Every structure is written in C-alpha cells, then in structure tokens.
Amino acid sequence: MDDLFYLKQCSSTNDELAPFILYPESNFIAVHTFDQTAGRGQYGNSWKVVANKNLAYSLAVKVTSVKVSDFLFNYYTAVTVRGFIAKLTDKEVKIKWPNDIIVDYKKVCGILIEKRKFNQQQYFVLGIGINVLQESFNEISNAGSLLSQTSLFFELEEFAGEFHKFMVSDLKNMPSEGEILDVFNRNLFRKDQISVFERNGTRQNGIIRSASQSGEIHIEFEDGIRKFYHKEIKLLY
C-alpha cells in the first residue's frame, strides 16, 4: 500500500500520520504539505520555512520491513533523498553528516527520523523538509533551496508525487549495510578536506575521514583521529 496524502496546512507532518495508517499491514503511507507551521529538526531544533514554497513530507515505514540497523537506516534515508535531488541537477549534492542534504554548499533539506507505534505496529517516521522555491533565508546564512542553488523551478505537487515514488521504490529495494555505508561515505560533505570544527567553544582545523557503522564521525586532527556522535562537534562552513 503506497499512498500519499495532502494536507493544506499542519503544524508538523510527523504528527499527522496516525489517522492515515488504518490497518496493521499498512506500509509506506505518507503525508505532505506546503504549509507546515511548526516543523521539527534533529534534537529539538525547529525547521522554519515559508508557506507554499517548500515541501514538508513524512513517510511511515514498518520497522519489520527494515533489515539494517537504525544508524544505517538513517544513512540510507539520507542517501535516498540525496539521490533524488542529484537526479534533478548537475550541481554537487552532498550529505552533511549525519543527514542534512547540501547543494552547492547550502543546506536545502533536513531529515528527522522517529519511531512511533500505530495500530500495534512499530514504524519509522521519516520527516523530510526540502526547500524548493524559497529565495530568501534572512539570517540563516548556510540555508538554500533548489531554486536558489540550481535556478530550476518545480511545480510543488508534481515534485511531491515524484519524490514519494522515488522514496518508496528505493526503500523497498534497500541494499546491504556495507553498500549503504560505502555510498554514504562517497557522498559525505567535506570528506578528506581541511575544515573548521567547533568543539566546547573552541575552533580547530580537522579532516573528516569517514562515518562509521555505529553512527560516529571520524575526524583527523593533528594529534590523531577522534570519534564523535552528533552534537558533540560542529562543522563550520
């Protein structure tokens, strides 16, 4: 059952899925809106967008249909979203660890994955926000949209439908954990380049070497390679 439902407006698409998952066997049910008023990002961050310019989308995937670890599923979601966007443009599309999508050095997409129970079944809820047509981001200097970064204009409803089909197709044909990790690392933003990181209020140069199967990022500093989980270190770009 692959269904995509439209909401004229909502606070958060992740919170609107429950009424659409009618049966225990339901899988790949999604809702979307172009006017989300209280979107959430990773670790309690907000995801603020302009109405009728961008896509807010949430997809419910049964946990039992996912045969890889939670960390690798998070990576594969980012890989899939990145793959869809990369098909649309010849611009460089990268994944900023752990799961932001970067087009030509601007963040155009954020992903929030939660686990929830519907009809006595456990689901991953993939909350995905894509900046599509927004042109100005005011004080958010590292944000962009597909329009601002590629000069391409998309009709939002058609864009949402094509995105949903792409997501469902890829999630039904998930590769092995090793393949996921390989593709993720090949498309990792700032990999093997000297970058500036902020840790405990101090800035330091380092080089991203890889993301690990256990969800860590490996960064090489002058005194060797160190491992970090999300929010333990910040990449400045």
One Martini backbone bead per residue (centre of mass of N, CA, C, O) as a GRO file, in nm:
protein
  237
    1MET     BB    1   0.087   0.041   0.030
    2ASP     BB    2   0.098   0.355  -0.167
    3ASP     BB    3   0.046   0.660   0.006
    4LEU     BB    4  -0.050   1.009  -0.066
    5PHE     BB    5  -0.113   1.290   0.143
    6TYR     BB    6  -0.288   1.599   0.167
    7LEU     BB    7  -0.209   1.911   0.338
    8LYS     BB    8  -0.274   2.236   0.364
    9GLN     BB    9  -0.221   2.229   0.688
   10CYS     BB   10   0.040   2.211   0.950
   11SER     BB   11   0.257   2.167   1.203
   12SER     BB   12   0.336   1.839   1.168
   13THR     BB   13   0.372   1.563   0.976
   14ASN     BB   14   0.456   1.357   1.199
   15ASP     BB   15   0.166   1.419   1.358
   16GLU     BB   16  -0.039   1.323   1.092
   17LEU     BB   17  -0.038   1.002   1.032
   18ALA     BB   18  -0.232   0.821   1.202
   19PRO     BB   19  -0.515   0.844   1.033
   20PHE     BB   20  -0.372   0.686   0.769
   21ILE     BB   21  -0.319   0.427   0.952
   22LEU     BB   22  -0.561   0.172   0.931
   23TYR     BB   23  -0.359  -0.076   0.917
   24PRO     BB   24  -0.126  -0.306   1.020
   25GLU     BB   25  -0.015  -0.344   0.704
   26SER     BB   26   0.074  -0.073   0.669
   27ASN     BB   27   0.279   0.089   0.409
   28PHE     BB   28   0.402   0.374   0.286
   29ILE     BB   29   0.280   0.620   0.434
   30ALA     BB   30   0.194   0.963   0.337
   31VAL     BB   31   0.256   1.310   0.408
   32HIS     BB   32   0.176   1.651   0.285
   33THR     BB   33   0.309   1.992   0.270
   34PHE     BB   34   0.328   2.370   0.214
   35ASP     BB   35   0.223   2.429   0.536
   36GLN     BB   36   0.438   2.442   0.795
   37THR     BB   37   0.439   2.570   1.138
   38ALA     BB   38   0.608   2.319   1.331
   39GLY     BB   39   0.880   2.215   1.263
   40ARG     BB   40   1.124   1.951   1.304
   41GLY     BB   41   1.436   1.871   1.412
   42GLN     BB   42   1.710   1.786   1.535
   43TYR     BB   43   1.718   1.799   1.871
   44GLY     BB   44   1.473   2.034   1.875
   45ASN     BB   45   1.482   2.169   1.626
   46SER     BB   46   1.383   2.390   1.396
   47TRP     BB   47   1.164   2.415   1.087
   48LYS     BB   48   1.175   2.696   0.885
   49VAL     BB   49   0.920   2.813   0.656
   50VAL     BB   50   0.770   2.904   0.365
   51ALA     BB   51   0.477   2.927   0.236
   52ASN     BB   52   0.443   2.768  -0.070
   53LYS     BB   53   0.776   2.672  -0.122
   54ASN     BB   54   0.768   2.391   0.033
   55LEU     BB   55   0.851   2.063   0.165
   56ALA     BB   56   0.649   1.852   0.373
   57TYR     BB   57   0.745   1.514   0.480
   58SER     BB   58   0.588   1.191   0.572
   59LEU     BB   59   0.704   0.851   0.643
   60ALA     BB   60   0.584   0.520   0.690
   61VAL     BB   61   0.790   0.251   0.828
   62LYS     BB   62   0.823  -0.059   0.891
   63VAL     BB   63   1.042  -0.210   1.096
   64THR     BB   64   1.018  -0.509   0.972
   65SER     BB   65   1.124  -0.394   0.672
   66VAL     BB   66   1.399  -0.343   0.821
   67LYS     BB   67   1.745  -0.488   0.776
   68VAL     BB   68   1.880  -0.258   0.935
   69SER     BB   69   2.014  -0.042   1.115
   70ASP     BB   70   1.941   0.259   1.239
   71PHE     BB   71   2.189   0.405   1.130
   72LEU     BB   72   2.166   0.294   0.834
   73PHE     BB   73   1.883   0.407   0.785
   74ASN     BB   74   1.959   0.697   0.811
   75TYR     BB   75   2.163   0.695   0.582
   76TYR     BB   76   1.970   0.589   0.356
   77THR     BB   77   1.781   0.825   0.357
   78ALA     BB   78   1.995   1.029   0.268
   79VAL     BB   79   2.078   0.884   0.008
   80THR     BB   80   1.797   0.899  -0.128
   81VAL     BB   81   1.755   1.203  -0.125
   82ARG     BB   82   2.014   1.269  -0.274
   83GLY     BB   83   1.941   1.110  -0.534
   84PHE     BB   84   1.700   1.279  -0.618
   85ILE     BB   85   1.842   1.556  -0.636
   86ALA     BB   86   2.074   1.470  -0.833
   87LYS     BB   87   1.875   1.421  -1.080
   88LEU     BB   88   1.804   1.746  -1.114
   89THR     BB   89   2.126   1.803  -1.113
   90ASP     BB   90   2.476   1.920  -1.169
   91LYS     BB   91   2.519   1.969  -0.894
   92GLU     BB   92   2.649   1.944  -0.589
   93VAL     BB   93   2.562   1.655  -0.381
   94LYS     BB   94   2.548   1.631  -0.025
   95ILE     BB   95   2.630   1.485   0.299
   96LYS     BB   96   2.570   1.602   0.613
   97TRP     BB   97   2.654   1.501   0.892
   98PRO     BB   98   2.410   1.273   0.908
   99ASN     BB   99   2.133   1.426   0.720
  100ASP     BB  100   2.213   1.655   0.535
  101ILE     BB  101   2.143   1.851   0.243
  102ILE     BB  102   2.384   1.957  -0.006
  103VAL     BB  103   2.388   2.245  -0.231
  104ASP     BB  104   2.636   2.423  -0.305
  105TYR     BB  105   2.680   2.487   0.023
  106LYS     BB  106   2.366   2.433   0.085
  107LYS     BB  107   2.091   2.386   0.281
  108VAL     BB  108   1.787   2.198   0.160
  109CYS     BB  109   1.782   1.953   0.382
  110GLY     BB  110   1.591   1.780   0.636
  111ILE     BB  111   1.610   1.511   0.890
  112LEU     BB  112   1.355   1.318   1.075
  113ILE     BB  113   1.375   1.031   1.292
  114GLU     BB  114   1.112   0.822   1.415
  115LYS     BB  115   0.945   0.630   1.666
  116ARG     BB  116   0.625   0.457   1.619
  117LYS     BB  117   0.289   0.366   1.716
  118PHE     BB  118   0.061   0.179   1.500
  119ASN     BB  119  -0.154  -0.059   1.534
  120GLN     BB  120   0.071  -0.228   1.698
  121GLN     BB  121   0.301  -0.088   1.526
  122GLN     BB  122   0.624  -0.031   1.425
  123TYR     BB  123   0.768   0.289   1.322
  124PHE     BB  124   0.910   0.478   1.089
  125VAL     BB  125   0.951   0.837   1.081
  126LEU     BB  126   0.997   1.037   0.793
  127GLY     BB  127   1.119   1.359   0.819
  128ILE     BB  128   1.098   1.590   0.533
  129GLY     BB  129   1.273   1.888   0.435
  130ILE     BB  130   1.226   2.093   0.136
  131ASN     BB  131   1.378   2.342  -0.035
  132VAL     BB  132   1.247   2.481  -0.333
  133LEU     BB  133   1.141   2.818  -0.373
  134GLN     BB  134   1.304   2.966  -0.185
  135GLU     BB  135   1.505   3.281  -0.175
  136SER     BB  136   1.494   3.366   0.136
  137PHE     BB  137   1.690   3.344   0.474
  138ASN     BB  138   1.831   3.569   0.600
  139GLU     BB  139   2.010   3.463   0.884
  140ILE     BB  140   2.049   3.191   0.715
  141SER     BB  141   2.346   3.139   0.557
  142ASN     BB  142   2.333   2.798   0.501
  143ALA     BB  143   2.076   2.838   0.331
  144GLY     BB  144   1.865   2.675   0.080
  145SER     BB  145   1.752   2.599  -0.253
  146LEU     BB  146   1.679   2.474  -0.550
  147LEU     BB  147   1.649   2.749  -0.680
  148SER     BB  148   1.907   2.897  -0.565
  149GLN     BB  149   2.113   2.650  -0.664
  150THR     BB  150   1.979   2.584  -0.981
  151SER     BB  151   1.738   2.758  -1.122
  152LEU     BB  152   1.496   2.568  -1.061
  153PHE     BB  153   1.157   2.497  -1.139
  154PHE     BB  154   0.883   2.371  -0.932
  155GLU     BB  155   0.609   2.181  -0.902
  156LEU     BB  156   0.501   2.081  -0.603
  157GLU     BB  157   0.309   1.838  -0.653
  158GLU     BB  158   0.491   1.689  -0.850
  159PHE     BB  159   0.736   1.672  -0.667
  160ALA     BB  160   0.603   1.503  -0.442
  161GLY     BB  161   0.525   1.256  -0.613
  162GLU     BB  162   0.813   1.183  -0.713
  163PHE     BB  163   0.942   1.156  -0.436
  164HIS     BB  164   0.767   0.928  -0.327
  165LYS     BB  165   0.834   0.717  -0.542
  166PHE     BB  166   1.136   0.711  -0.488
  167MET     BB  167   1.136   0.631  -0.192
  168VAL     BB  168   0.978   0.364  -0.209
  169SER     BB  169   1.157   0.219  -0.410
  170ASP     BB  170   1.422   0.229  -0.241
  171LEU     BB  171   1.304   0.100   0.029
  172LYS     BB  172   1.232  -0.178  -0.121
  173ASN     BB  173   1.566  -0.174  -0.222
  174MET     BB  174   1.767  -0.245   0.002
  175PRO     BB  175   2.075  -0.266   0.076
  176SER     BB  176   2.344  -0.322   0.225
  177GLU     BB  177   2.532  -0.200   0.474
  178GLY     BB  178   2.793  -0.170   0.310
  179GLU     BB  179   2.671  -0.008   0.075
  180ILE     BB  180   2.561   0.227   0.235
  181LEU     BB  181   2.829   0.323   0.360
  182ASP     BB  182   2.973   0.375   0.093
  183VAL     BB  183   2.781   0.588  -0.028
  184PHE     BB  184   2.787   0.785   0.204
  185ASN     BB  185   3.100   0.840   0.197
  186ARG     BB  186   3.112   0.935  -0.107
  187ASN     BB  187   2.887   1.184  -0.011
  188LEU     BB  188   3.058   1.340   0.191
  189PHE     BB  189   3.086   1.629   0.339
  190ARG     BB  190   3.423   1.728   0.347
  191LYS     BB  191   3.581   1.498   0.261
  192ASP     BB  192   3.924   1.521   0.279
  193GLN     BB  193   3.902   1.814   0.413
  194ILE     BB  194   3.981   2.105   0.531
  195SER     BB  195   3.829   2.202   0.842
  196VAL     BB  196   3.601   2.362   1.062
  197PHE     BB  197   3.570   2.320   1.418
  198GLU     BB  198   3.340   2.295   1.699
  199ARG     BB  199   3.458   2.257   2.049
  200ASN     BB  200   3.386   2.379   2.340
  201GLY     BB  201   3.430   2.679   2.199
  202THR     BB  202   3.644   2.557   1.995
  203ARG     BB  203   3.860   2.600   1.726
  204GLN     BB  204   3.938   2.348   1.462
  205ASN     BB  205   4.129   2.171   1.260
  206GLY     BB  206   4.008   1.924   1.015
  207ILE     BB  207   3.938   1.576   0.892
  208ILE     BB  208   3.721   1.401   0.723
  209ARG     BB  209   3.706   1.041   0.684
  210SER     BB  210   3.438   0.910   0.835
  211ALA     BB  211   3.163   0.703   0.866
  212SER     BB  212   3.004   0.491   1.083
  213GLN     BB  213   2.808   0.215   1.169
  214SER     BB  214   2.762   0.363   1.472
  215GLY     BB  215   2.731   0.695   1.401
  216GLU     BB  216   3.009   0.809   1.356
  217ILE     BB  217   3.268   1.052   1.336
  218HIS     BB  218   3.580   1.078   1.161
  219ILE     BB  219   3.849   1.287   1.285
  220GLU     BB  220   4.137   1.458   1.184
  221PHE     BB  221   4.403   1.553   1.378
  222GLU     BB  222   4.712   1.625   1.489
  223ASP     BB  223   4.663   1.383   1.728
  224GLY     BB  224   4.441   1.243   1.554
  225ILE     BB  225   4.174   1.025   1.563
  226ARG     BB  226   3.830   1.106   1.616
  227LYS     BB  227   3.516   1.045   1.785
  228PHE     BB  228   3.166   1.131   1.700
  229TYR     BB  229   2.868   1.250   1.789
  230HIS     BB  230   2.602   1.409   1.770
  231LYS     BB  231   2.672   1.738   1.907
  232GLU     BB  232   2.994   1.715   1.976
  233ILE     BB  233   3.022   1.853   1.686
  234LYS     BB  234   3.100   2.132   1.457
  235LEU     BB  235   3.052   2.229   1.131
  236LEU     BB  236   3.208   2.481   0.947
  237TYR     BB  237   3.064   2.667   0.633
   0.00000   0.00000   0.00000
